[in-house]
Amino acid sequence: MRPYTFKQIQTFLEVARQCSVSKAAERLFVTQPAVSMQLRQLEEAFGLALVEPLGRNIQLTAAGQAFQTYATAAMGQFRDLEALMAEHVGLQRGRIELAVVSTSKYFIPMLLVRFNRLHPGIDVQLNIDNRENVLGLLTRNETDLVVMGRAPSQLDCQATPFATNPLVMVAPPDHPLSRRKNLPFSALAEYGFVVREEGSGTRAAMQHLFAENQTPMKVVMGMPSNETIKQAVMAGMGLSFLSMRTIRHELASGHMALLDVQGLPQINHWYVTHLSSKKLSPAARAFKEFLIEQGAALMDTWS
């Protein structure tokens, strides 16, 4: 068997997750030919095909599926090995694989800047995605720490709250509900909502809230980002349910109105999470402690 590299395995695993060479290239910040070359070299090393075309995308062969299972486990063990070796280095330098849900992008960069001032030798690799995909990274042990708005219930993990996450109903400023006080939740039934895509934590929280209040949720359109939703609300496309952490500028400028609905805001929390079996490096432990000790105060000042 010919030699193969970590880079080739990492490239294969990203292609397997995305079922697409082009999407994998985007995620890895390389060209499509570079991804194709890494795949080809890996297949040549083992002397068999790991992927095959499926329309405009790709699918794994039987060998590719087996390779994905063992490669995922092996890469997780190597990350644990790196964490173990990092114990001998301490906090002078290090690397953290951090995955965060997309709503947290409104405050995570600020927190990373503050953390970097304390530990300039630590490199943080940031992965931003929706809750479903971030949970996948956590499940496969492909990240050290995760920041999310709802602790996973199906995984053996440690989830520590470090800041509040108030969720509210918003509308364009000229909406008829924006002038009413102490609205019953049922008043929302006749209005359409622009919502996050399936797999989003905000979408799941919203669906649970409407079900809990026995109120039908009328979805006008699903959108993949808070920024697009905010623009849609301001344009009058519908109401929405968003984290207060994401809309401070729009509320302050008067481009969006906060609805006074009974039972809201819904106070959730932001969690820093990792697998219970995960051996955290000194760098990852330092960032977790930083979030728990300083995250809430910094976020309250920022957003």
C-alpha positions as CSV (number, residue, x, y, z in Angstrom):
1,M,0.0,0.0,0.0
2,R,1.3,3.4,-0.9
3,P,1.7,6.2,1.7
4,Y,-1.2,8.6,2.3
5,T,-1.6,11.7,4.4
6,F,-3.7,13.4,7.0
7,K,-4.7,16.0,4.5
8,Q,-6.0,13.4,2.1
9,I,-8.1,11.8,4.8
10,Q,-9.4,15.2,6.0
11,T,-10.3,16.1,2.4
12,F,-12.1,12.8,1.9
13,L,-14.1,13.2,5.1
14,E,-15.3,16.7,4.0
15,V,-16.3,15.4,0.6
16,A,-18.2,12.6,2.3
17,R,-20.0,15.0,4.5
18,Q,-20.9,17.4,1.7
19,C,-21.6,14.7,-1.0
20,S,-20.0,17.2,-3.3
21,V,-16.4,18.1,-4.4
22,S,-17.3,21.7,-5.1
23,K,-19.0,22.2,-1.6
24,A,-16.1,20.5,0.1
25,A,-13.7,22.8,-1.8
26,E,-15.6,25.8,-0.4
27,R,-15.5,24.5,3.1
28,L,-11.7,23.8,2.9
29,F,-10.9,27.1,1.1
30,V,-9.2,25.3,-1.8
31,T,-9.9,24.7,-5.5
32,Q,-12.0,21.9,-6.8
33,P,-9.0,20.4,-8.7
34,A,-7.1,20.4,-5.5
35,V,-9.8,18.4,-3.7
36,S,-10.1,16.0,-6.7
37,M,-6.3,15.4,-6.7
38,Q,-6.3,14.6,-2.9
39,L,-9.2,12.1,-3.5
40,R,-7.4,10.5,-6.4
41,Q,-4.2,10.1,-4.5
42,L,-6.0,8.5,-1.5
43,E,-7.8,6.1,-3.8
44,E,-4.5,5.2,-5.5
45,A,-2.9,4.6,-2.1
46,F,-5.5,1.9,-1.4
47,G,-6.0,0.7,-4.9
48,L,-9.8,1.1,-5.0
49,A,-12.5,3.7,-5.5
50,L,-13.9,5.4,-2.4
51,V,-16.4,7.7,-4.2
52,E,-18.4,7.6,-7.4
53,P,-20.6,10.1,-9.4
54,L,-24.3,10.5,-8.5
55,G,-25.7,13.1,-10.9
56,R,-24.0,16.4,-10.2
57,N,-22.8,15.1,-6.8
58,I,-21.0,12.1,-5.5
59,Q,-21.7,9.2,-3.2
60,L,-19.5,6.8,-1.3
61,T,-18.8,3.3,-2.5
62,A,-19.1,0.4,-0.1
63,A,-15.3,0.8,0.5
64,G,-15.7,4.5,1.0
65,Q,-18.4,4.0,3.6
66,A,-16.2,1.7,5.6
67,F,-13.3,4.1,5.2
68,Q,-15.4,7.0,6.5
69,T,-16.3,5.1,9.6
70,Y,-12.8,4.2,10.6
71,A,-11.2,7.4,9.4
72,T,-13.6,9.5,11.5
73,A,-12.8,7.5,14.6
74,A,-9.0,7.6,13.9
75,M,-9.0,11.4,13.4
76,G,-10.8,11.8,16.7
77,Q,-8.1,9.7,18.4
78,F,-5.4,11.8,16.8
79,R,-7.0,14.9,18.2
80,D,-7.0,13.4,21.6
81,L,-3.3,12.5,21.1
82,E,-2.6,16.2,20.2
83,A,-4.5,17.3,23.4
84,L,-2.4,14.9,25.5
85,M,0.9,16.2,24.0
86,A,-0.3,19.8,24.5
87,E,-0.2,19.1,28.2
88,H,3.6,19.3,28.0
89,V,3.4,22.7,26.2
90,G,0.9,24.5,28.5
91,L,-0.7,27.7,27.3
92,Q,2.3,29.2,25.5
93,R,0.8,27.9,22.3
94,G,-2.0,25.6,21.1
95,R,-4.9,25.1,18.8
96,I,-8.6,24.9,19.3
97,E,-11.2,23.5,16.9
98,L,-14.3,25.5,17.8
99,A,-17.7,24.9,16.2
100,V,-20.5,27.4,16.8
101,V,-24.1,27.7,15.6
102,S,-24.7,30.6,13.2
103,T,-26.6,32.8,15.6
104,S,-23.6,33.1,17.8
105,K,-21.6,34.8,15.1
106,Y,-22.9,38.1,16.5
107,F,-20.7,37.8,19.6
108,I,-18.2,35.0,19.1
109,P,-15.7,37.2,17.1
110,M,-15.6,39.7,19.9
111,L,-15.0,37.0,22.5
112,L,-12.3,35.5,20.4
113,V,-10.5,38.9,20.2
114,R,-10.7,39.2,24.0
115,F,-9.4,35.7,24.4
116,N,-6.6,36.2,22.0
117,R,-5.4,39.2,24.0
118,L,-5.0,36.9,27.0
119,H,-3.5,34.0,25.1
120,P,-1.9,35.3,21.8
121,G,-0.2,31.9,21.2
122,I,-3.4,30.0,20.8
123,D,-4.8,29.5,17.3
124,V,-8.6,29.1,17.1
125,Q,-10.1,27.4,14.0
126,L,-13.7,28.5,13.8
127,N,-16.5,26.6,12.1
128,I,-19.9,28.3,11.8
129,D,-22.9,26.3,10.8
130,N,-26.5,25.5,11.8
131,R,-27.3,23.4,14.8
132,E,-27.8,20.1,13.0
133,N,-24.4,20.3,11.3
134,V,-22.6,21.5,14.4
135,L,-24.1,18.5,16.3
136,G,-22.7,16.3,13.6
137,L,-19.2,17.6,14.2
138,L,-19.6,17.1,18.0
139,T,-21.0,13.6,17.6
140,R,-18.1,12.6,15.3
141,N,-15.5,14.1,17.7
142,E,-14.4,16.5,14.9
143,T,-14.3,19.6,17.1
144,D,-13.0,20.4,20.6
145,L,-15.7,22.7,21.8
146,V,-19.2,23.7,20.6
147,V,-21.1,26.9,21.4
148,M,-24.9,26.4,20.9
149,G,-28.2,27.7,22.3
150,R,-29.6,24.4,23.5
151,A,-27.8,21.5,25.2
152,P,-27.9,18.3,23.2
153,S,-30.1,15.7,24.9
154,Q,-29.0,12.6,22.9
155,L,-25.3,12.8,23.5
156,D,-23.1,12.0,26.5
157,C,-21.6,15.5,26.8
158,Q,-20.9,18.3,29.2
159,A,-22.9,21.4,28.4
160,T,-22.2,24.4,30.7
161,P,-24.3,27.6,30.4
162,F,-22.3,30.8,30.2
163,A,-24.7,33.5,29.1
164,T,-28.4,34.2,28.6
165,N,-30.0,34.0,25.1
166,P,-33.3,36.0,25.2
167,L,-35.6,35.1,22.2
168,V,-38.3,37.6,21.1
169,M,-40.9,38.4,18.5
170,V,-40.1,41.2,16.1
171,A,-42.0,43.1,13.4
172,P,-41.5,46.0,11.0
173,P,-42.0,49.3,13.0
174,D,-45.3,50.1,11.2
175,H,-46.9,46.7,11.9
176,P,-50.3,47.0,13.7
177,L,-49.1,44.7,16.5
178,S,-46.1,46.9,17.3
179,R,-48.3,49.4,19.0
180,R,-50.2,46.9,21.2
181,K,-49.2,46.0,24.7
182,N,-49.4,42.7,26.5
183,L,-50.5,40.7,23.5
184,P,-51.9,37.2,24.1
185,F,-49.7,34.6,22.2
186,S,-52.8,33.6,20.2
187,A,-52.8,37.0,18.5
188,L,-49.8,35.8,16.4
189,A,-51.9,33.1,14.7
190,E,-53.2,35.2,11.9
191,Y,-49.8,36.6,10.8
192,G,-47.1,35.1,8.6
193,F,-43.5,34.4,9.8
194,V,-40.2,34.3,8.1
195,V,-38.2,31.6,9.9
196,R,-34.8,29.9,10.0
197,E,-34.2,26.8,8.0
198,E,-34.9,23.3,9.3
199,G,-32.0,22.1,11.4
200,S,-31.7,25.5,13.0
201,G,-31.9,25.8,16.8
202,T,-33.9,29.0,16.6
203,R,-36.4,27.2,14.3
204,A,-36.7,24.3,16.7
205,A,-37.2,26.7,19.7
206,M,-39.9,28.6,17.8
207,Q,-41.8,25.5,16.8
208,H,-41.8,24.3,20.4
209,L,-43.0,27.7,21.6
210,F,-46.0,27.8,19.2
211,A,-46.9,24.1,20.1
212,E,-46.6,24.9,23.8
213,N,-49.1,27.8,23.3
214,Q,-51.4,25.7,21.1
215,T,-51.1,28.3,18.3
216,P,-50.6,27.4,14.6
217,M,-47.5,28.8,13.1
218,K,-47.9,30.3,9.6
219,V,-44.6,30.1,7.8
220,V,-44.2,32.5,4.9
221,M,-40.6,31.5,4.0
222,G,-37.6,29.7,5.5
223,M,-34.3,31.5,5.3
224,P,-30.7,30.3,6.0
225,S,-29.4,33.3,7.9
226,N,-30.5,35.8,10.6
227,E,-29.3,38.7,8.4
228,T,-31.7,37.7,5.5
229,I,-34.5,37.3,8.0
230,K,-33.9,40.7,9.4
231,Q,-34.0,42.3,6.0
232,A,-37.2,40.4,5.2
233,V,-38.9,41.6,8.4
234,M,-37.9,45.2,7.8
235,A,-39.3,44.9,4.2
236,G,-42.6,43.8,5.6
237,M,-42.5,40.2,4.5
238,G,-43.6,38.9,7.9
239,L,-42.9,38.7,11.6
240,S,-40.0,36.6,13.1
241,F,-38.6,35.1,16.3
242,L,-35.0,36.0,16.9
243,S,-32.4,36.3,19.6
244,M,-32.1,39.7,21.2
245,R,-28.3,39.3,20.8
246,T,-28.7,39.6,17.0
247,I,-30.9,42.7,16.6
248,R,-29.6,45.4,18.9
249,H,-28.7,47.7,16.0
250,E,-32.0,47.3,14.2
251,L,-34.0,48.0,17.4
252,A,-31.8,51.0,18.3
253,S,-32.2,52.6,14.8
254,G,-36.0,52.1,14.8
255,H,-35.8,49.8,11.7
256,M,-37.4,46.9,13.6
257,A,-39.9,46.8,16.5
258,L,-40.0,44.4,19.5
259,L,-43.5,42.9,20.1
260,D,-44.9,42.9,23.6
261,V,-46.1,39.3,23.8
262,Q,-47.2,37.6,27.0
263,G,-44.6,35.1,28.2
264,L,-41.8,36.7,26.2
265,P,-38.9,37.2,26.0
266,Q,-38.1,33.5,26.3
267,I,-34.9,33.3,28.3
268,N,-32.7,30.5,27.0
269,H,-28.9,30.1,27.5
270,W,-25.7,29.8,25.5
271,Y,-23.8,26.7,26.3
272,V,-20.2,25.7,25.8
273,T,-20.3,22.0,25.1
274,H,-17.9,19.0,24.5
275,L,-18.2,15.2,24.6
276,S,-17.8,13.8,28.1
277,S,-15.1,11.5,26.8
278,K,-13.2,14.4,25.2
279,K,-9.7,15.1,26.6
280,L,-9.5,18.9,26.4
281,S,-6.1,20.4,25.7
282,P,-4.9,23.2,28.0
283,A,-5.9,25.7,25.2
284,A,-9.5,24.3,25.0
285,R,-9.8,24.3,28.8
286,A,-8.7,27.9,28.9
287,F,-11.2,29.0,26.4
288,K,-14.0,27.1,28.2
289,E,-13.1,28.7,31.5
290,F,-12.9,32.1,29.7
291,L,-16.4,31.8,28.4
292,I,-17.8,30.7,31.8
293,E,-16.0,33.4,33.8
294,Q,-16.1,36.3,31.4
295,G,-18.5,35.5,28.5
296,A,-21.8,36.8,30.0
297,A,-20.4,40.2,31.1
298,L,-18.7,40.8,27.8
299,M,-21.7,39.8,25.8
300,D,-24.0,42.0,27.9
301,T,-21.8,45.0,27.1
302,W,-21.5,44.1,23.4
303,S,-25.0,42.9,22.5
